[in-house]
Amino acid sequence: MSIELPKPIADYVAANARLNADAMLKPFAADAIFLDNGKRFEGHDQLRTLFEEEVIAVKAIFTPDAIRREDDQVVVEGPAHGDFPGSPLRFTYRFTLEANAIKALEVTI
């Protein structure tokens, strides 16, 4: 199933599919906040560490299959698969976009 995602989200998802940290960072604002199951990461340096240690290291690839808007957020859901316990797991990504960039992202299972 193919869904249409806003450009910064589509760019992030495509970069994640390639497990490319530089490309994954590109759609995020410089001061973006990423909440990953309760852990907070802020700014490109911390996001890079998150991507390298917790996404790329376990080859976690998110495949969105649903999208909806809730207030000022774009909510995207789908499975992620990789070399981690329980794979695949279904995740919910809550994006806040600002000026064609990802300003905030909250990821929950």
N, C-alpha and C positions, 0 to 999 in steps of 0.2 A: 504494500500500500504506500503510495506516494502522497505526502502532504506538503503544502506550501508554507514555508517558514519565512519570517522576516529575514532580510539579508544578513544582519550580524549573527543571528542564530543559525541560519543555514551555513554561513562561513565557519562557525565554530563546530557544528556537527560534521561538516566535510573534513575539517582539519583533524578532528578526533578520529574519524574513520581511517585517516592516514597515520595516526599516532605521531603527529608533528607538533611539538610544543610551541615553536615559533608561530606557526599558523594558528594554533589554538588561542594564543595570547592576542593576536592582532585585532579581533573584534571587540575586545574589552577596553573600556576607558582606563586611563592610566591609574586612576584611584578606585577602580572597581572593587566591590566586595563580593566574596564567594563564600557562601555558607554551605559546608558539606557535612550533612548529618550531624549538625551541632558544632562543628569546628569552623572557625572564622579565618579567612585568608583575605588580605587586603593589599592591593597594588600588584603590579606585574611581577616583582621579585617573588612574593609569596605565592602567587598563582603559578608561576613557573615551577616552583618547588612542588606544589600540589600536583601539577600535571605530570612532572617527571617521576615523582615517587609513588603516586597513588593511582595514576591513570596509565601512563605509558609502561611503567614497570610491570603491571599485571595485564597489559594489553586490553584494557577496558574500553569497549566501543559501544556507544549509545546509539540506538536505532529508534528514533521517534516514530510513533504510529498514531498519535492523537495530539491535537492542539486546540486550545480554547483561550479566551481572554477573561480575566477576572480583575476587575477594577483597572489598575494601571500596569498589570502584569500579563505576560504571555506565558501560559502554562503548557508545557510540552511533556508528554508522557511516552514511555516506551521501555523496552528491555535494554539492558546492557549485558554484554557477554565478554568473557575474558578468562584469564587464569586466576580467578579468585573464588573463594568458597561460596557455594550457592549459585554460581553462574549457570544460566542467566538470571538476573534479578530485574524486577520492574522498578523503574525510577520515575519520580516526578521532578521536573526542572521548572522553577519559577523565575523567569527572566524579567528584569526591569530594564527597559531600553531608554536611552537618552541620547539625542543628537546622533542617531544612527550607530550607536555603540551599546555594548552591554554594560550597564552601570552596576547591576547587581544580579546575582544568581544564587538561588537557594536550591539545593539538591537534597531530596529525601527519598527513602525507600517506601 
